[in-house]
Amino acid sequence: MSDPVSSIPNLGPASEAAFARAGIHTAADLRAMGADEAYRRLLLSGTAPHFIGYYVLVMGLQGRPWNDCKGDEKVALRKRFDAIKSSMIGTKEKGRSDLEAALQFFGVVERR
């Protein structure tokens, strides 16, 4: 049997449950797709975007403590996180209906 998601440093039972809702069930699957794709899938499954969650995932996949990244590396991670969030505009993240996604796309409702 493959290692569970919670075998990755910094990821516990709550992360494991969130990744399972996103269709990611093993540490091997998570490692194979990488942090950006895995986080995008979390957002598609309804997880609210949060920089710390993304940051913890990236550090864990590198085998580093969650608070190990600083300075320019952290700034670069923030840019990646913002790009992932921006790519989700117009999707059904957070359970949005097709109508809400379309209204957001056309700027009728506030972008998050």
N, C-alpha and C positions, 0 to 999 in steps of 0.2 A: 504494500500500500504506500502511496506517496505521502510525503510530509504535508501536514496541514499548513494553511496560510499562516497560522499563528506561530509556526516554527521560525518564521522570518523575524529578526530582531525588530523590536518596537511595535510589532503587531500582535494584538491580543484577541480575546474572544469576540469583542465587539467588531473589530476589523474583519475577523474571519466571517462573521455573520453578514456583514455588509458586502464583502466580496462574493459570498455565496449567492446573495440576492442578485449580484451582477453576473452570475454564471461562472465565477472563478473559484474553483474548489481546492486547488492544490498549490503549494509553494512553487512547484516546478512550472505550472501554468502561468503563475504570476511573474516569475522570473523570465520566462520565455517571451512574454508580451511586453515586459518593461513597465516602468512607472507611468509613463504618459498614457499609453493605451489602457492600462488597468484603471487609472484614475478617470479617464474618459468614460469607461464602462460603468464605473461607480456613479458618475453623474447621470448617465442614461438610465440607471436603475432607480434614480430618485434621491440619491445621497446629495445633501446640500454641499455646494463648494466651500472649501475652507482651506486656506493656505497651509495651516499647520498640519492638517491631515495629509496633504500632498507631500509636504516637506518630510514628515515622518516616514512615509512610504519610500521616498527616494533614498533617504538615509538608511532605512532598514534593508533595502535591496543591495546597498553597498556594504552592508555589515557594520554600519557605523551607528553610534548613539544618535538619538533623534536631535540632540542639540549641538551636534558637532560642526555643523556648517555655519560659516560666518562670512562677512564682508562681501567681496565680489561674487563668490560662489552662491551666496544666499540671494543676492540681487538677480543673478542669472536664473536661479530657480523660480523666483517670483515672476520673471518674464515668461518662463515656460508655463507656469500655472495660469497666468493671465491669458496666454494664447489658447490653452485648453478650454478655459471658461468661454472665451470669445468664440471658439469654434462650436460651442454648444448653443449659441443664440439661434432661436427658431426651432430648436428640438423640443421634445416633450420632457425635458428634465424637470424634476420636481412635480411630475404628474400633470403637466400642462396639457390642456386640450389642444386639438389642431387649431381651433379658432384663436385661442390665446397665443399660440406660437406664431400664427400668421399676423395677428395684431402687433406682437412684439417685433416681428421682422419688419413691418412697415412703419414702426415707430409710433404706433397709436398708444401702446402701453410702455411704461418705463422699462428700460433694459436693466437687468440686475448685474 
